[in-house]
Amino acid sequence: MESDPVLVHDWLARSARRAPEKVALVCGQARWTYAKLNAYAARFAQALVDLGVRRHDRVAILTGNCPETVVCLYGVLKAGGVFVILDGNTRARRLKYVLGNCGARVLVARSNQAGVVQEALGQLDGDFRIVWTGAGADAGACPDASGVTWDSIFAASGKEGLGRQTTVEDRLCESVDVDLAALIYTSGTTGKPKGVMCTHWNMVSAAKSIIRYLGNTEDDVILDVLPLSFGYGLYQVLTSCMFGGTVVLERSFLYPHVTLKRIAEEKATALPLVPSMAAMVLRIDNIGDYDFGTLRYITSAGAAMPVGHLGRLRRLIPDAQLFNMYGLTECVRVCYLTGEALDARPGSVGGPMPNCEVRIVNEAGEDVARGEVGELLIRGANVMQGYWDDPETSARAYESGRYPVSRWLHSGDYFRQDEEGYLYFCSRKDDMIKTRGERVSPKEVEDVVCELEDVAEAAVVGVPDDILGQAIKIFVVCRRKELTEKDVLRHCVRHLEPLMVPKHAALLETLPKTEHGKIDRRKLRTL
């Protein structure tokens, strides 16, 4: 019996051997089989070697949600390198920082991104090569004379032309599972972006655990609209290539009507969501007109989903199993809750996923009693190796153990645990509100406000107050214009403890979001 691979890209190769003509990736009208995806990745790996990429070198990918990005990430791994996927809309300032921080040898970018790329590279030193994709590059014209075009790499046609992979496969003997596979950069909402270091071992272990609790099979078709620069979006591709499924890759959720039609068109069985996407779905007036009949499950991660939204999703798509999950970039996924437990324990994110362990501790690092609030610590093979080129921040992120991999990761999030061990997210440590000398969880207030049928989204922050220390302010996005700030505050008075009732309320058209769709509370505090 064939043993499981230990390297991320070897799972793609195994799926290509087992089902070469199976569709691995759908993007627009393009349909890529496993054989084609694996062959293109191998050819791109050879091109990287020809450009001077060696084992452990970093390659940045700026092409967004498209087949080229998937080809590139697997090609980088086949060449022994480390992939760094950036959002396709990354601006020059962030691009410059990431390229300089990770010391990338090669950047893959679209020809229409030439202006951003050249602005970012203006002050970077060193030997640097660019691979250009897109319409301009396909025509044979490089936006930069030092660049290489995608077409020139794949000029040969047919299987024979893409068969130049023997030397690359031989080089894979140099890679081991503790080698870095990826740097995933945080959104940087609390400072400069940090490069989360993930080894092959981390990524394969995390993916195996996710596949196990989701019960994935080769029949699953995942509709992925999440950015591949975001761990949640990236793992839809990585897990699917491991279990031999299909990913329908959408460029964004900018046009929800178009995306939702794809569920029936492609017979999607899985729909991963972040809370902002769920809010958009629930705001659609004719949502009942869409066919969700093929969906086997829906997942929610990336941020805390309001309890009201979870209930509405379950009523809207009752035949799909809903997984309410918690995770963070530094360890991909931590815990999940599904089934009848969602009704019995509203607001809970369940218990740890397979091969993952958690604790809740106070500021002294001592385990807290059930029901008390403390910081969540995480331990397991899914936990990152640290932050790239930042040993001080890396050291602060861990609670040391008896041996290196036994250390606990500080999540930076406050949780509590009920008597049966189920976990409840309270807030980011930085977001917890201190009012009248006591701590208030923003999520508890947001959940109550989202119970109002006319509320699409809500976010709570603490604002300076001479008497209270911090006053609670809630920002609300409404489904109808008739809802007022007074309506929101009256609802809070009726359903919240006096300590938790907001002093201020404001109605907005939209909530500010990070590039990964999370609510940007730092911006809200300035409004």
C-alpha positions as CSV (number, residue, x, y, z in Angstrom):
1,M,0.0,0.0,0.0
2,E,1.3,3.5,-0.9
3,S,2.2,5.5,2.1
4,D,1.0,9.1,2.6
5,P,3.3,11.7,1.2
6,V,5.1,14.1,3.7
7,L,5.6,17.0,1.3
8,V,2.8,19.3,0.2
9,H,3.5,19.0,-3.6
10,D,3.8,15.2,-3.5
11,W,0.1,15.1,-2.7
12,L,-0.7,16.8,-6.0
13,A,1.6,14.3,-7.8
14,R,-0.2,11.4,-6.1
15,S,-3.6,12.7,-7.1
16,A,-2.3,13.2,-10.7
17,R,-1.2,9.5,-10.8
18,R,-4.4,8.2,-9.3
19,A,-6.9,10.3,-11.4
20,P,-5.0,12.1,-14.1
21,E,-8.1,13.2,-16.1
22,K,-10.1,14.2,-13.0
23,V,-10.8,18.0,-12.9
24,A,-8.7,19.5,-10.2
25,L,-9.4,23.2,-10.7
26,V,-12.1,25.3,-12.4
27,C,-11.7,29.0,-12.9
28,G,-14.1,30.8,-15.2
29,Q,-14.3,28.6,-18.4
30,A,-10.9,27.0,-17.7
31,R,-10.9,23.4,-16.5
32,W,-7.6,21.9,-15.3
33,T,-7.1,18.2,-14.8
34,Y,-4.8,16.9,-12.2
35,A,-2.4,15.7,-15.0
36,K,-2.2,19.2,-16.5
37,L,-1.9,21.0,-13.2
38,N,0.9,18.7,-12.0
39,A,2.7,18.9,-15.4
40,Y,2.5,22.7,-15.5
41,A,3.8,22.9,-11.9
42,A,6.8,20.7,-12.8
43,R,7.6,22.8,-15.9
44,F,7.4,26.0,-13.8
45,A,9.7,24.4,-11.2
46,Q,12.2,23.8,-13.9
47,A,11.9,27.5,-15.1
48,L,12.6,28.7,-11.5
49,V,15.7,26.5,-11.3
50,D,16.8,28.0,-14.6
51,L,16.3,31.5,-13.1
52,G,18.6,30.6,-10.3
53,V,16.1,29.6,-7.6
54,R,17.6,27.1,-5.1
55,R,16.4,25.2,-2.1
56,H,14.8,27.4,0.5
57,D,14.7,30.5,-1.8
58,R,11.5,32.5,-1.6
59,V,9.2,33.2,-4.6
60,A,6.5,35.8,-4.3
61,I,3.2,35.3,-6.2
62,L,1.0,38.4,-6.9
63,T,-1.4,37.0,-9.5
64,G,-4.5,36.7,-7.3
65,N,-7.1,33.9,-7.5
66,C,-6.3,32.3,-10.8
67,P,-4.9,29.0,-12.2
68,E,-1.4,30.6,-12.5
69,T,-1.2,31.1,-8.7
70,V,-2.0,27.4,-8.1
71,V,0.6,26.3,-10.7
72,C,3.1,28.7,-9.2
73,L,2.7,27.6,-5.6
74,Y,3.2,23.9,-6.4
75,G,6.0,24.7,-8.9
76,V,7.9,26.6,-6.2
77,L,7.6,23.6,-3.9
78,K,8.7,21.2,-6.6
79,A,11.8,23.4,-7.0
80,G,12.6,23.2,-3.3
81,G,11.5,26.8,-2.6
82,V,9.1,28.7,-0.3
83,F,6.0,30.3,-1.8
84,V,4.8,33.7,-0.6
85,I,1.3,34.5,-2.0
86,L,0.2,38.1,-1.9
87,D,-3.3,39.5,-2.5
88,G,-3.7,40.4,-6.2
89,N,-4.6,44.0,-5.2
90,T,-1.6,44.5,-3.0
91,R,-0.3,48.1,-3.2
92,A,3.3,49.1,-3.8
93,R,4.0,50.0,-0.1
94,R,3.1,46.6,1.2
95,L,4.6,44.7,-1.8
96,K,7.9,46.5,-1.2
97,Y,7.9,45.6,2.5
98,V,7.1,41.9,1.9
99,L,9.6,41.5,-0.9
100,G,12.3,43.1,1.2
101,N,11.4,41.3,4.3
102,C,11.3,37.8,2.9
103,G,14.2,38.4,0.4
104,A,12.3,36.9,-2.5
105,R,14.4,35.9,-5.5
106,V,11.5,35.9,-8.0
107,L,8.2,37.7,-8.3
108,V,5.3,36.4,-10.4
109,A,3.0,39.2,-11.4
110,R,0.4,40.1,-14.1
111,S,1.5,42.5,-16.8
112,N,-1.2,45.0,-15.8
113,Q,0.5,45.2,-12.4
114,A,3.7,46.6,-13.9
115,G,3.2,50.1,-12.4
116,V,2.8,48.7,-8.8
117,V,5.7,46.3,-9.2
118,Q,8.1,48.9,-10.6
119,E,7.2,51.3,-7.8
120,A,7.8,48.7,-5.2
121,L,11.1,47.5,-6.7
122,G,12.4,51.1,-7.1
123,Q,14.4,51.0,-3.9
124,L,15.0,47.3,-3.5
125,D,18.6,46.0,-4.0
126,G,19.8,42.6,-5.1
127,D,19.4,40.2,-8.0
128,F,15.7,39.9,-8.7
129,R,13.7,38.3,-11.5
130,I,10.1,38.8,-12.6
131,V,7.8,36.3,-14.4
132,W,5.0,38.2,-16.1
133,T,1.6,36.7,-16.8
134,G,-1.5,38.2,-18.4
135,A,-2.6,39.6,-21.8
136,G,0.5,41.8,-22.3
137,A,2.9,39.1,-21.4
138,D,1.0,36.5,-23.5
139,A,1.6,38.7,-26.5
140,G,5.3,38.3,-25.9
141,A,6.0,41.7,-24.5
142,C,7.6,42.0,-21.0
143,P,6.7,45.2,-19.1
144,D,10.3,45.0,-17.8
145,A,13.3,44.0,-19.9
146,S,14.7,41.8,-17.1
147,G,11.4,39.8,-17.0
148,V,10.4,36.4,-18.3
149,T,7.0,35.8,-19.8
150,W,4.6,33.0,-18.8
151,D,4.2,32.1,-22.5
152,S,8.0,31.7,-23.0
153,I,8.0,29.2,-20.1
154,F,5.2,27.1,-21.6
155,A,5.9,27.6,-25.2
156,A,6.2,23.9,-25.9
157,S,2.8,22.2,-26.4
158,G,1.5,18.8,-25.6
159,K,2.6,16.3,-23.0
160,E,6.0,15.9,-24.6
161,G,6.6,19.6,-24.3
162,L,5.7,19.6,-20.6
163,G,7.6,16.4,-19.7
164,R,10.8,18.2,-18.7
165,Q,10.4,17.4,-15.0
166,T,12.8,14.5,-14.3
167,T,15.6,16.6,-13.0
168,V,13.2,18.6,-10.8
169,E,11.6,15.4,-9.3
170,D,15.1,14.1,-8.6
171,R,15.9,17.3,-6.7
172,L,13.0,16.7,-4.4
173,C,15.1,14.2,-2.5
174,E,16.8,17.3,-0.9
175,S,13.5,18.5,0.7
176,V,12.3,17.2,4.0
177,D,9.1,17.8,5.9
178,V,10.6,20.3,8.3
179,D,11.7,22.5,5.4
180,L,9.7,25.7,5.0
181,A,6.9,25.5,2.4
182,A,5.3,28.9,2.8
183,L,5.4,32.3,4.4
184,I,1.9,33.6,4.9
185,Y,1.8,37.3,5.8
186,T,-0.6,38.6,8.3
187,S,-2.9,41.5,7.4
188,G,-0.8,43.9,9.5
189,T,-3.7,45.7,11.1
190,T,-1.8,46.0,14.4
191,G,1.6,46.9,12.8
192,K,3.9,45.7,10.0
193,P,2.8,42.4,8.3
194,K,4.5,39.4,9.9
195,G,5.6,36.4,7.8
196,V,4.2,33.2,9.4
197,M,6.6,30.4,8.8
198,C,4.9,27.1,7.8
199,T,6.8,23.9,7.1
200,H,5.6,21.0,4.9
201,W,5.0,19.1,8.2
202,N,2.8,22.0,9.5
203,M,0.7,22.3,6.4
204,V,0.2,18.6,5.7
205,S,-0.7,17.9,9.4
206,A,-3.2,20.8,9.5
207,A,-4.8,19.7,6.2
208,K,-5.1,16.1,7.3
209,S,-7.0,17.2,10.5
210,I,-9.3,19.5,8.5
211,I,-10.1,16.8,6.0
212,R,-10.8,14.3,8.8
213,Y,-13.4,16.4,10.6
214,L,-15.0,17.7,7.4
215,G,-15.2,14.2,6.1
216,N,-13.9,15.1,2.6
217,T,-13.9,12.7,-0.2
218,E,-12.9,12.9,-3.9
219,D,-16.6,13.7,-4.7
220,D,-16.4,17.1,-3.0
221,V,-16.4,20.3,-5.1
222,I,-15.3,23.3,-3.2
223,L,-16.5,26.8,-4.3
224,D,-13.6,29.0,-3.1
225,V,-14.0,32.8,-3.3
226,L,-11.5,33.5,-0.5
227,P,-8.1,35.0,-1.4
228,L,-5.4,32.5,-1.8
229,S,-3.2,34.9,0.1
230,F,-5.4,34.1,3.1
231,G,-4.8,30.8,4.9
232,Y,-8.5,29.9,4.9
233,G,-8.7,30.3,1.1
234,L,-5.3,28.6,0.4
235,Y,-6.2,25.5,2.4
236,Q,-9.3,24.9,0.2
237,V,-6.8,24.2,-2.6
238,L,-4.3,22.3,-0.5
239,T,-6.8,20.0,1.1
240,S,-8.7,19.3,-2.2
241,C,-5.5,18.3,-4.0
242,M,-4.8,15.9,-1.1
243,F,-8.2,14.2,-1.1
244,G,-8.5,14.4,-4.9
245,G,-11.5,16.8,-5.1
246,T,-12.3,19.8,-7.3
247,V,-11.9,23.5,-6.5
248,V,-14.0,26.1,-8.3
249,L,-11.9,29.1,-7.9
250,E,-13.6,32.5,-8.0
251,R,-11.6,35.8,-8.2
252,S,-13.6,37.4,-5.4
253,F,-17.1,37.8,-3.9
254,L,-17.6,41.2,-5.4
255,Y,-20.6,40.0,-7.4
256,P,-22.5,37.6,-5.0
257,H,-25.3,36.8,-7.6
258,V,-22.7,35.5,-10.1
259,T,-20.9,33.5,-7.5
260,L,-24.0,31.9,-5.9
261,K,-25.2,30.8,-9.4
262,R,-21.9,28.8,-9.6
263,I,-23.1,26.5,-6.8
264,A,-25.7,24.9,-9.0
265,E,-23.7,25.2,-12.2
266,E,-20.7,23.3,-10.8
267,K,-22.7,21.2,-8.4
268,A,-20.6,22.5,-5.5
269,T,-20.7,20.5,-2.3
270,A,-18.8,22.9,-0.1
271,L,-19.0,26.6,0.5
272,P,-16.4,28.3,2.9
273,L,-17.5,31.7,4.2
274,V,-16.2,34.5,6.4
275,P,-18.8,36.5,8.4
276,S,-18.8,39.5,6.0
277,M,-19.7,37.1,3.1
278,A,-22.5,35.5,5.2
279,A,-23.9,39.0,5.9
280,M,-23.9,39.8,2.1
281,V,-25.7,36.5,1.4
282,L,-28.3,37.2,4.0
283,R,-29.0,40.7,2.7
284,I,-30.0,39.4,-0.8
285,D,-33.7,39.9,-1.2
286,N,-34.3,37.0,-3.6
287,I,-31.9,34.6,-1.9
288,G,-34.6,31.9,-2.0
289,D,-34.3,31.8,-5.8
290,Y,-30.8,30.2,-5.7
291,D,-30.3,26.5,-5.8
292,F,-28.2,25.3,-2.8
293,G,-29.3,21.7,-3.2
294,T,-25.9,20.2,-3.9
295,L,-24.2,21.8,-0.8
296,R,-23.1,19.1,1.7
297,Y,-21.5,21.6,4.1
298,I,-20.7,25.3,4.8
299,T,-17.8,26.4,6.9
300,S,-17.3,29.7,8.7
301,A,-13.9,31.0,9.9
302,G,-11.7,34.0,9.6
303,A,-13.6,35.9,12.3
304,A,-16.4,35.2,14.8
305,M,-19.8,34.6,13.1
306,P,-22.7,36.3,14.9
307,V,-25.1,33.7,16.4
308,G,-28.0,35.3,14.5
309,H,-26.3,34.8,11.2
310,L,-25.6,31.2,12.0
311,G,-29.3,30.6,12.7
312,R,-30.4,32.3,9.5
313,L,-27.9,30.3,7.4
314,R,-29.2,27.1,8.9
315,R,-32.8,28.0,8.1
316,L,-31.8,29.2,4.6
317,I,-29.8,26.0,3.7
318,P,-31.1,23.4,6.1
319,D,-29.7,20.4,4.2
320,A,-26.1,21.6,4.4
321,Q,-24.1,20.8,7.5
322,L,-22.7,24.0,9.0
323,F,-19.3,24.1,10.7
324,N,-18.6,27.1,12.9
325,M,-14.8,27.2,13.2
326,Y,-12.0,29.2,14.9
327,G,-8.5,29.5,13.7
328,L,-5.7,32.0,13.1
329,T,-2.9,32.4,10.5
330,E,-0.3,31.1,13.0
331,C,-2.0,27.6,13.2
332,V,-4.6,27.5,10.4
333,R,-7.4,26.0,12.4
334,V,-8.0,25.2,16.1
335,C,-11.6,24.1,16.8
336,Y,-15.0,23.5,15.2
337,L,-18.6,22.9,16.1
338,T,-21.4,21.4,14.0
339,G,-24.7,19.7,14.0
340,E,-27.2,19.9,16.8
341,A,-24.5,21.3,19.1
342,L,-24.9,24.6,17.2
343,D,-28.5,24.9,18.6
344,A,-27.6,23.6,22.1
345,R,-24.5,25.9,22.5
346,P,-25.1,29.1,20.5
347,G,-21.9,31.1,20.1
348,S,-19.6,28.2,20.8
349,V,-16.8,27.2,18.4
350,G,-16.7,23.7,19.8
351,G,-13.7,21.7,20.8
352,P,-10.2,21.2,19.3
353,M,-9.8,19.6,15.9
354,P,-8.0,16.2,15.7
355,N,-4.3,16.4,16.7
356,C,-4.7,19.8,18.4
357,E,-4.7,20.7,22.1
358,V,-5.8,23.9,23.8
359,R,-5.6,25.6,27.3
360,I,-7.1,28.8,28.7
361,V,-4.8,30.7,31.0
362,N,-4.7,33.9,33.1
363,E,-2.0,36.6,32.9
364,A,0.2,34.5,35.2
365,G,0.0,31.6,32.8
366,E,-2.1,29.5,35.1
367,D,-5.1,27.5,33.8
368,V,-8.4,29.2,34.6
369,A,-11.5,27.6,36.0
370,R,-14.4,26.6,33.7
371,G,-16.5,29.7,32.9
372,E,-13.6,32.2,33.5
373,V,-12.1,34.2,30.7
374,G,-8.5,33.9,29.7
375,E,-6.2,33.7,26.8
376,L,-6.3,30.6,24.5
377,L,-3.1,28.7,24.1
378,I,-2.7,26.1,21.2
379,R,-0.3,23.2,20.8
380,G,0.0,20.8,17.9
381,A,1.7,20.0,14.6
382,N,-0.4,22.7,13.0
383,V,1.4,25.5,14.9
384,M,3.8,27.7,12.9
385,Q,7.5,27.8,13.4
386,G,7.6,31.5,14.2
387,Y,7.7,34.8,12.4
388,W,10.2,35.3,9.5
389,D,13.3,37.3,10.5
390,D,11.7,38.4,13.8
391,P,13.1,36.3,16.7
392,E,11.9,38.7,19.4
393,T,8.2,38.6,18.3
394,S,8.5,34.9,17.7
395,A,9.7,34.3,21.3
396,R,6.8,36.3,22.7
397,A,4.4,34.3,20.7
398,Y,5.1,31.1,22.7
399,E,4.9,29.6,26.1
400,S,7.9,27.3,26.4
401,G,7.5,23.6,26.9
402,R,9.8,20.8,28.0
403,Y,11.1,20.3,24.4
404,P,11.0,22.6,21.3
405,V,7.8,21.4,19.6
406,S,5.9,21.0,22.9
407,R,5.6,24.8,23.3
408,W,2.2,26.5,23.4
409,L,1.2,29.3,20.9
410,H,-0.4,32.4,22.4
411,S,-3.5,33.1,20.3
412,G,-3.9,36.7,21.5
413,D,-7.6,35.9,21.9
414,Y,-9.8,35.7,25.0
415,F,-11.9,32.6,25.4
416,R,-14.0,30.9,28.1
417,Q,-14.9,27.2,28.4
418,D,-18.2,25.8,29.7
419,E,-18.6,22.9,32.1
420,E,-18.6,20.4,29.2
421,G,-15.4,21.8,27.7
422,Y,-16.9,23.7,24.8
423,L,-15.0,26.9,23.8
424,Y,-16.5,30.4,23.4
425,F,-14.6,33.2,21.7
426,C,-14.9,36.5,23.6
427,S,-12.6,38.9,21.8
428,R,-9.1,39.7,20.7
429,K,-7.1,40.8,23.7
430,D,-6.6,44.2,22.1
431,D,-10.4,44.5,21.5
432,M,-11.6,43.6,25.0
433,I,-13.4,46.7,26.4
434,K,-12.6,47.9,29.9
435,T,-15.6,49.9,31.1
436,R,-16.5,50.8,34.7
437,G,-13.5,48.8,35.8
438,E,-14.9,45.6,34.2
439,R,-14.2,43.7,31.0
440,V,-16.9,43.5,28.3
441,S,-16.6,41.1,25.3
442,P,-17.5,42.9,22.0
443,K,-18.8,39.6,20.6
444,E,-21.5,39.2,23.3
445,V,-22.9,42.7,22.4
446,E,-22.6,42.1,18.7
447,D,-24.5,38.8,18.9
448,V,-27.4,40.5,20.7
449,V,-27.6,43.3,18.1
450,C,-27.4,40.8,15.2
451,E,-30.6,39.1,16.6
452,L,-32.5,42.1,15.1
453,E,-33.7,40.9,11.7
454,D,-32.9,44.3,10.2
455,V,-29.3,44.2,11.2
456,A,-26.9,42.9,8.5
457,E,-23.6,43.5,10.4
458,A,-22.5,44.9,13.7
459,A,-19.1,45.8,15.3
460,V,-18.4,47.0,18.8
461,V,-15.4,49.0,19.9
462,G,-14.3,50.9,23.1
463,V,-13.9,54.6,22.9
464,P,-12.2,56.9,25.5
465,D,-14.6,58.2,28.2
466,D,-13.6,60.4,31.1
467,I,-16.0,58.7,33.5
468,L,-16.3,55.1,32.3
469,G,-12.7,54.7,31.1
470,Q,-14.0,53.2,27.9
471,A,-17.5,53.6,26.6
472,I,-19.1,51.0,24.3
473,K,-19.8,52.1,20.8
474,I,-21.6,50.0,18.3
475,F,-21.6,50.4,14.5
476,V,-24.4,48.8,12.5
477,V,-25.1,48.1,8.9
478,C,-28.9,47.8,8.3
479,R,-31.0,45.9,5.9
480,R,-33.6,48.7,5.8
481,K,-33.3,52.5,6.2
482,E,-36.1,52.7,8.8
483,L,-34.0,51.2,11.5
484,T,-32.5,53.9,13.7
485,E,-29.7,54.3,16.3
486,K,-32.4,54.5,19.0
487,D,-33.9,51.2,17.8
488,V,-30.6,49.5,18.3
489,L,-30.0,51.0,21.7
490,R,-33.5,50.1,22.9
491,H,-32.9,46.5,21.8
492,C,-29.6,46.5,23.8
493,V,-31.3,47.9,26.9
494,R,-33.9,45.1,26.7
495,H,-31.5,42.2,26.2
496,L,-28.1,43.1,27.7
497,E,-26.8,43.6,31.2
498,P,-26.6,47.3,32.1
499,L,-22.8,47.1,32.0
500,M,-22.8,45.9,28.4
501,V,-25.3,48.4,26.9
502,P,-23.6,50.7,24.4
503,K,-23.4,54.4,25.2
504,H,-23.1,55.3,21.5
505,A,-24.5,53.8,18.2
506,A,-23.8,54.7,14.6
507,L,-25.3,53.5,11.3
508,L,-22.9,52.9,8.4
509,E,-23.4,51.8,4.8
510,T,-20.5,49.3,5.2
511,L,-18.0,48.3,7.9
512,P,-14.3,48.9,7.0
513,K,-12.6,45.5,6.3
514,T,-9.1,44.2,6.0
515,E,-7.9,42.6,2.7
516,H,-9.0,39.3,4.2
517,G,-12.6,40.4,4.9
518,K,-12.2,40.9,8.7
519,I,-13.7,44.0,10.4
520,D,-11.0,46.6,10.8
521,R,-11.7,47.8,14.4
522,R,-8.7,50.1,14.3
523,K,-10.4,52.2,11.6
524,L,-13.7,52.1,13.5
525,R,-12.1,53.6,16.5
526,T,-11.2,56.7,14.5
527,L,-14.8,57.3,13.2
